[in-house]
Amino acid sequence: MKLDKKFFSENIKTLFYALIIAVIIRSLLVQPFYIPSSSMEPTLLVGDRLFVTKYSYGYSKHSFPFSPPILSKRIMFKSPERGDVIVFKTPADNRTDYIKRLIGLPGDKIQFIDANLYLNSSEILKSKIPLKTKIYCGDTTIDVLKFEEKLPNGKKFHTVYLKNYTYQNSDVFTVPDDHYFFLGDNRDCSKDSRFLSSVGYVHKDNLVGKAQFIFFSSDKKIGSFIEFNNEKIEFLGDRVLGLVMAKKLLEIYPNEKEGILDKKFASLVNKKSCLEIAKSINLEKYIKTFNPKNKKIKIEDKIIADSCEALIGAIYLDKGFNIVEKFILKQWEAKISDSVVTEIDAKTKLQEQTLKKFKSLPKYKLISMQFLLI
């Protein structure tokens, strides 16, 4: 049997290019993360899967797989804001990923006094709210009080504290230059910046990315029930995609009739095209969930397509219209080029002529029905 060297060569090149594309997406755009601990409950549950945008705070060596020493310092840096939920490499080993909420900026002073959090000598406002779900610390259910806290910049979020407030008082934590102070939302079950020897203050170069949205959430109470949790960001992504495509079509076909533009628009903005784009960037491989017996659950095409819309919405929220427009046009480039202007149908012609002459759409009345018997 003679081996086809060209066949093997082409397949190796295809695999190589796919690997390069995957590395670029994970390093420069978004990366999925799995929540392994309960330190961020009630905000994030064990088993949650979420997308983290890598470009939110610029890039460092930790933006890339295995943290290669290709960047000596952070580039394109944009300062994070208090209240952001951020993935970072722990200073203790520069290897382990942690996810916590940013509380202190460089120069801030943080302290716990009688179980209350103080930032720069001012108490962080918190209001007690009803607790409707179980809170865990590891595998153990804990008895907690739930609060809504509000930071000086107006950001609000939910936290829980043990009813006996085990973490009562602390020394003053003064955040050094170029460093940040993080806390878990599950305040009495979180290893965070309060533990100086294991986590402590986190240098800006250790920031990996900003948590944007959960694409799967596991509910401990229901076991294998999986809640798809991004309808609002899907809605936003769908509208942003539509705006970008409408703008592009008008640029390409400035004198085209509305009916034909509508047809082209519909061929580009739909669930099928979102599914194809999602599969082309291997988005489905990051949408995984398991029930308590570790049995893999099949992910439907609709969820993969919805995740593409959600990704567009997340990029828009974090980086604005110009960046998300570039992303969309790059991914849809072939589809835009392949689209063909079709002849306008009779119904659309009638509507256009009626609108032009009478300033209103035609009204249709059923006169009779005929059936063709075969």
C-alpha positions as CSV (number, residue, x, y, z in Angstrom):
1,M,0.0,0.0,0.0
2,K,1.5,3.3,-1.1
3,L,1.1,6.2,1.3
4,D,-0.1,9.5,-0.1
5,K,2.5,12.0,1.1
6,K,0.5,15.0,-0.1
7,F,-2.6,13.8,1.8
8,F,-0.6,13.6,5.1
9,S,1.1,16.9,4.4
10,E,-2.2,18.7,3.8
11,N,-3.7,17.2,7.0
12,I,-0.8,18.1,9.1
13,K,-0.9,21.7,7.8
14,T,-4.6,21.9,8.5
15,L,-4.1,20.7,12.1
16,F,-1.3,23.1,12.6
17,Y,-3.4,26.1,11.4
18,A,-6.3,25.0,13.6
19,L,-4.0,24.9,16.6
20,I,-2.6,28.4,15.8
21,I,-6.1,29.8,15.5
22,A,-7.2,28.1,18.8
23,V,-4.1,29.6,20.6
24,I,-4.9,33.1,19.1
25,I,-8.5,32.9,20.2
26,R,-7.7,31.7,23.7
27,S,-4.8,34.2,24.1
28,L,-6.2,37.4,22.6
29,L,-10.0,37.1,22.6
30,V,-11.8,34.8,25.1
31,Q,-11.2,31.8,27.2
32,P,-13.6,29.5,29.0
33,F,-13.1,28.8,32.7
34,Y,-14.6,26.2,35.0
35,I,-15.4,27.2,38.6
36,P,-14.0,24.5,40.9
37,S,-14.7,26.0,44.4
38,S,-17.4,27.7,46.4
39,S,-15.4,30.8,47.3
40,M,-17.5,33.1,45.0
41,E,-20.9,31.9,46.0
42,P,-23.6,33.1,45.6
43,T,-22.3,34.8,42.4
44,L,-20.6,31.8,41.0
45,L,-21.4,28.1,41.8
46,V,-19.2,25.1,41.7
47,G,-19.4,23.7,38.1
48,D,-20.3,27.0,36.5
49,R,-18.7,27.6,33.1
50,L,-18.0,31.2,32.1
51,F,-16.2,33.2,29.4
52,V,-13.3,35.5,30.3
53,T,-12.2,38.2,27.9
54,K,-8.4,38.3,27.6
55,Y,-8.1,41.8,26.2
56,S,-10.0,43.7,28.9
57,Y,-6.8,44.7,30.8
58,G,-4.2,44.3,28.1
59,Y,-1.8,41.4,27.7
60,S,1.0,39.9,29.7
61,K,2.8,36.6,29.5
62,H,0.0,35.1,31.5
63,S,-2.4,35.8,28.7
64,F,-0.8,32.9,26.8
65,P,-0.9,29.2,27.5
66,F,1.8,28.1,29.9
67,S,2.8,31.7,30.5
68,P,5.8,31.8,28.2
69,P,8.3,34.6,28.9
70,I,7.6,36.5,25.7
71,L,6.5,39.8,27.4
72,S,8.5,41.4,30.2
73,K,5.6,43.6,31.3
74,R,2.0,44.2,30.5
75,I,1.1,45.9,27.2
76,M,-2.0,47.8,26.1
77,F,-2.9,48.1,29.8
78,K,-6.3,49.3,30.9
79,S,-7.0,49.6,34.6
80,P,-9.6,47.4,36.1
81,E,-12.4,48.8,38.2
82,R,-13.5,48.0,41.7
83,G,-16.2,45.3,41.6
84,D,-14.8,43.5,38.5
85,V,-14.7,39.7,38.8
86,I,-11.3,38.8,37.5
87,V,-9.2,35.7,36.8
88,F,-5.6,36.0,37.9
89,K,-2.5,33.9,38.5
90,T,-1.7,33.5,42.2
91,P,1.5,35.3,43.1
92,A,2.6,32.3,45.2
93,D,3.3,30.2,42.1
94,N,2.4,32.3,39.1
95,R,0.6,29.3,37.7
96,T,-2.7,28.6,39.5
97,D,-5.8,30.4,38.2
98,Y,-8.0,32.1,40.9
99,I,-11.2,34.1,40.3
100,K,-12.2,36.8,42.8
101,R,-13.8,40.2,43.0
102,L,-11.5,43.3,42.9
103,I,-12.0,45.4,46.0
104,G,-8.8,47.4,46.4
105,L,-6.8,49.5,43.9
106,P,-3.2,50.6,44.2
107,G,-2.8,52.8,47.3
108,D,-6.1,51.7,48.8
109,K,-6.4,50.8,52.5
110,I,-8.7,47.8,53.3
111,Q,-9.6,46.6,56.8
112,F,-12.3,44.4,58.5
113,I,-13.7,45.9,61.7
114,D,-16.3,43.9,63.6
115,A,-16.9,41.9,60.5
116,N,-17.6,45.0,58.4
117,L,-15.5,45.9,55.4
118,Y,-13.8,49.3,55.3
119,L,-12.2,50.9,52.2
120,N,-10.0,53.9,52.8
121,S,-11.6,54.4,56.3
122,S,-15.1,54.3,55.0
123,E,-17.4,51.4,55.6
124,I,-18.7,49.6,52.6
125,L,-22.5,49.8,52.5
126,K,-24.3,46.5,52.8
127,S,-28.0,45.7,53.1
128,K,-29.3,42.3,54.4
129,I,-31.4,40.5,51.8
130,P,-33.3,37.1,51.9
131,L,-31.3,34.0,51.3
132,K,-33.2,31.6,49.0
133,T,-30.5,29.1,48.1
134,K,-28.1,26.9,50.0
135,I,-24.5,28.1,50.3
136,Y,-21.6,25.7,50.4
137,C,-18.1,25.7,51.8
138,G,-16.5,22.8,50.0
139,D,-19.1,20.0,50.3
140,T,-20.6,21.3,53.4
141,T,-23.7,23.5,53.7
142,I,-23.0,26.6,55.8
143,D,-25.3,28.9,57.8
144,V,-24.9,32.4,56.4
145,L,-26.4,35.8,56.1
146,K,-26.7,37.3,52.6
147,F,-26.1,41.0,51.8
148,E,-26.1,43.4,48.9
149,E,-22.9,45.4,49.0
150,K,-22.2,48.7,47.2
151,L,-18.8,50.0,46.4
152,P,-17.9,53.7,46.1
153,N,-18.1,53.5,42.3
154,G,-21.7,52.4,42.5
155,K,-21.2,48.7,41.7
156,K,-23.5,46.4,43.6
157,F,-23.1,42.6,44.2
158,H,-24.2,39.9,46.6
159,T,-22.0,38.5,49.4
160,V,-22.5,36.0,52.2
161,Y,-21.0,35.9,55.7
162,L,-21.2,33.1,58.3
163,K,-23.8,34.0,61.0
164,N,-21.1,33.8,63.7
165,Y,-18.8,36.1,61.6
166,T,-15.6,34.1,62.0
167,Y,-13.5,36.8,60.3
168,Q,-14.1,39.7,62.6
169,N,-11.1,42.0,62.6
170,S,-7.9,42.5,60.6
171,D,-4.9,44.6,60.3
172,V,-4.9,47.4,57.6
173,F,-4.1,46.1,54.2
174,T,-2.3,48.8,52.2
175,V,-2.2,47.9,48.5
176,P,1.2,48.6,46.9
177,D,1.7,50.3,43.5
178,D,0.7,48.2,40.5
179,H,-1.0,45.7,42.8
180,Y,-4.7,44.8,43.5
181,F,-6.6,43.4,46.5
182,F,-9.2,40.7,45.9
183,L,-11.9,39.1,48.0
184,G,-14.3,36.2,47.4
185,D,-18.0,36.8,47.7
186,N,-18.3,33.9,50.1
187,R,-16.4,35.9,52.6
188,D,-15.8,33.2,55.3
189,C,-14.9,30.5,52.8
190,S,-12.4,32.2,50.5
191,K,-8.6,32.2,50.3
192,D,-7.9,35.6,48.8
193,S,-5.8,38.7,49.3
194,R,-6.3,38.6,53.1
195,F,-3.9,35.6,53.1
196,L,-0.7,37.3,52.3
197,S,1.5,34.2,52.3
198,S,-0.6,32.3,49.7
199,V,-2.4,35.0,47.7
200,G,-1.8,38.5,49.0
201,Y,-1.6,41.5,46.7
202,V,-1.8,40.6,43.0
203,H,0.5,42.4,40.6
204,K,-1.1,43.8,37.4
205,D,1.0,41.4,35.3
206,N,-0.8,38.5,36.9
207,L,-4.2,39.5,35.7
208,V,-5.5,37.0,33.1
209,G,-8.9,38.5,32.1
210,K,-12.3,39.8,33.1
211,A,-15.2,37.4,33.7
212,Q,-18.0,38.4,31.4
213,F,-20.9,35.9,31.5
214,I,-21.9,32.4,32.5
215,F,-22.7,30.2,29.6
216,F,-23.7,27.2,31.8
217,S,-24.6,27.1,35.4
218,S,-24.9,23.9,37.5
219,D,-27.6,23.8,40.2
220,K,-26.6,21.5,43.1
221,K,-30.2,21.1,44.3
222,I,-31.5,19.7,41.0
223,G,-28.5,17.6,40.1
224,S,-28.3,17.1,36.3
225,F,-30.4,20.2,35.6
226,I,-28.5,22.8,33.6
227,E,-29.6,26.3,33.4
228,F,-28.7,28.3,30.3
229,N,-28.1,31.7,31.7
230,N,-27.3,34.3,29.0
231,E,-30.6,35.3,27.3
232,K,-30.1,39.0,27.8
233,I,-26.6,39.0,26.3
234,E,-27.8,36.8,23.4
235,F,-30.4,39.5,22.7
236,L,-27.8,42.2,22.7
237,G,-25.4,40.2,20.5
238,D,-28.2,39.5,18.0
239,R,-28.9,43.2,17.7
240,V,-25.3,44.2,17.4
241,L,-24.8,41.6,14.7
242,G,-27.8,42.9,12.8
243,L,-26.5,46.5,13.1
244,V,-23.0,45.6,11.8
245,M,-24.5,43.6,8.8
246,A,-27.0,46.4,7.9
247,K,-24.2,48.9,7.9
248,K,-21.9,46.7,5.8
249,L,-24.6,45.9,3.2
250,L,-25.4,49.6,2.7
251,E,-21.6,50.2,2.2
252,I,-21.4,47.5,-0.4
253,Y,-24.8,48.1,-2.2
254,P,-25.6,51.8,-1.7
255,N,-28.1,51.9,-4.5
256,E,-29.7,48.5,-4.1
257,K,-33.5,48.1,-3.5
258,E,-34.7,47.6,0.0
259,G,-36.3,44.2,-0.8
260,I,-33.0,42.7,-2.0
261,L,-31.1,44.2,0.9
262,D,-33.7,42.5,3.2
263,K,-33.1,39.2,1.6
264,K,-29.3,39.5,1.9
265,F,-29.6,40.6,5.5
266,A,-31.8,37.6,6.3
267,S,-29.3,35.2,4.7
268,L,-26.4,36.6,6.9
269,V,-28.2,37.2,10.2
270,N,-29.8,33.9,11.3
271,K,-29.3,31.0,13.6
272,K,-27.8,28.9,10.9
273,S,-25.0,31.4,10.1
274,C,-24.3,31.9,13.8
275,L,-24.0,28.1,14.2
276,E,-21.6,27.8,11.3
277,I,-19.4,30.7,12.7
278,A,-19.5,29.2,16.2
279,K,-18.3,25.8,14.8
280,S,-15.7,27.5,12.6
281,I,-14.0,28.9,15.8
282,N,-14.6,25.7,17.8
283,L,-16.9,27.5,20.2
284,E,-18.8,24.3,21.0
285,K,-15.8,22.6,22.5
286,Y,-15.9,25.1,25.4
287,I,-19.6,24.6,26.1
288,K,-19.5,21.5,28.3
289,T,-21.4,20.3,31.3
290,F,-21.8,17.1,33.3
291,N,-24.4,15.7,35.6
292,P,-23.4,14.3,39.0
293,K,-22.6,10.9,37.4
294,N,-20.2,12.6,35.1
295,K,-22.3,11.7,32.1
296,K,-21.7,14.0,29.2
297,I,-24.8,15.9,28.1
298,K,-25.2,16.5,24.3
299,I,-25.2,20.2,23.4
300,E,-27.8,21.2,20.9
301,D,-27.0,23.3,17.8
302,K,-29.4,26.0,19.0
303,I,-27.3,26.5,22.2
304,I,-24.1,26.7,20.2
305,A,-25.7,29.3,17.9
306,D,-27.0,31.2,20.9
307,S,-23.5,31.2,22.5
308,C,-22.1,32.9,19.3
309,E,-24.6,35.7,19.8
310,A,-23.7,35.9,23.5
311,L,-20.0,36.1,22.6
312,I,-20.7,39.1,20.3
313,G,-22.7,40.8,23.1
314,A,-19.9,40.3,25.6
315,I,-17.3,41.7,23.2
316,Y,-19.5,44.7,22.6
317,L,-20.0,45.4,26.3
318,D,-16.4,45.2,27.1
319,K,-14.6,46.8,24.1
320,G,-17.3,48.8,22.3
321,F,-18.7,48.9,18.8
322,N,-15.5,49.3,16.8
323,I,-13.9,46.2,18.2
324,V,-16.9,44.0,17.9
325,E,-17.5,45.2,14.3
326,K,-14.0,44.1,13.3
327,F,-14.6,40.7,14.9
328,I,-17.9,40.2,13.1
329,L,-16.7,41.3,9.7
330,K,-13.7,39.0,10.0
331,Q,-15.8,36.0,10.9
332,W,-18.6,36.7,8.4
333,E,-16.2,37.8,5.6
334,A,-16.6,34.7,3.4
335,K,-20.4,34.7,3.9
336,I,-20.6,38.4,2.8
337,S,-18.5,37.7,-0.2
338,D,-20.5,34.6,-1.2
339,S,-23.9,36.2,-0.8
340,V,-25.7,36.8,-4.1
341,V,-28.1,39.6,-5.0
342,T,-31.3,37.8,-6.0
343,E,-34.2,39.2,-8.1
344,I,-36.9,40.8,-6.0
345,D,-40.1,38.7,-5.7
346,A,-43.5,39.8,-6.8
347,K,-44.9,40.4,-3.3
348,T,-42.0,42.7,-2.4
349,K,-42.4,44.6,-5.7
350,L,-46.1,45.2,-5.0
351,Q,-45.3,46.4,-1.4
352,E,-42.6,48.9,-2.7
353,Q,-44.8,50.3,-5.4
354,T,-47.8,50.7,-3.0
355,L,-45.7,52.4,-0.5
356,K,-44.3,54.7,-3.1
357,K,-47.7,55.6,-4.6
358,F,-50.1,55.4,-1.6
359,K,-47.7,55.8,1.4
360,S,-49.1,52.6,2.9
361,L,-48.7,48.8,2.6
362,P,-51.3,46.8,0.5
363,K,-54.1,45.1,2.2
364,Y,-54.8,41.5,1.3
365,K,-58.2,39.8,1.1
366,L,-58.8,36.1,0.6
367,I,-61.3,35.7,-2.3
368,S,-61.2,32.0,-2.9
369,M,-59.1,28.9,-2.4
370,Q,-58.2,26.3,-5.0
371,F,-56.5,23.0,-4.5
372,L,-54.5,21.0,-7.0
373,L,-55.4,17.3,-6.7
374,I,-52.7,14.9,-7.8
